[in-house]
Amino acid sequence: MSKRKHVLPVVIAVLAVLLLAAGTYGMLLWRSAQHVIDESRQAGEYASLAQTAIKRGDVKQALAQLDKAGDHIVAARDETRSPLWSIAERAPYYGSDVAAVRGMLDAAADAATNALPSIDDAAQGTLVDFNLSELLSGASLSDGTMSIPKITSVKQDLADAGAVLDRVQSSIHALPQPHTTQVADMVEQGKRIIDQVNESFDTISSIIEKIPG
C-alpha cells in the first residue's frame, strides 16, 4: 500500500475528531448561553419589581428585590468567565458580540457587588427599620449646626455607590455595538437593569439628602 493510502485514513480520522470537538464545543457554549440568558431574564424581572416597589414607597421590598437581581447578575457574569466564552471572544466578527455580553455582565456585576451593598447600608436604620435612637446616637450641636455621625456615614455610603454606578454607566456605554439582534437585545436588557438600579438609587438619595446632619 502506498504512503498516500496510509495518510488518507489518518487525515479523515483527524477531521472527524475536529468536527466532533467543534460540535461538542458548540453544544456546550449554546447551553452556557442559555443559562446566561435565563439568569439575565430573572435579574431583569427582579429589577422591575424593585422599581415598582420604589414607586409605591416600599424601600425595604425594593432593596430585597435588587439584592435578588444582583445575585442573578453575578451568576450570569460567572458563567461567562469560563474558557468556553474566552475562546468564543477570539472568534472573528462575532467575537465582539461575545465581548459585549461579557462586558455588560462585568459592569452589571460591578454594580451588584459594589454599589448595592452601599445602598443597603445607607437605607438601614434610615429608610428601612427606622430607629430614631440609633439614628441620633452620637449627635451633637455646635454653632447652631447639628452633626449626626450616622447620617454622615449614610451619605458617604451613597457617595460610594454613586461613584460605582457612574463607573458602570461609562463601562456600558463603551461596549462595542453587537452584530446580532439577540446579543443587542441582551445588552439593552442589561442597560435597562442598570437604569432601574440608578432610579432606585436616585430615589433613596433624594430622600436621605433631605435629612439634616
Buried (B, 14 or more C-beta within 10 A) or exposed (E): EEEEEEEEEEEEEEEEEEEEEEEEEEEEBEEBBEBBBBBBEBBBBBBBBBBBBBEEEBBEBBBBBBBBBBBBBBBBBEBBEEEBBEEBBEEEEBBBBBBBBBBBBBBBBBBBBBBBBBBBBBBBBBBBEEEEEEBBEEEEEEEEEEEBBBBEBBBEBBEBBBEBBEBBBEBBEEBEEBEEEEBBEBBEBBBBBBBBBBBBBEBBBEBBEEBEB
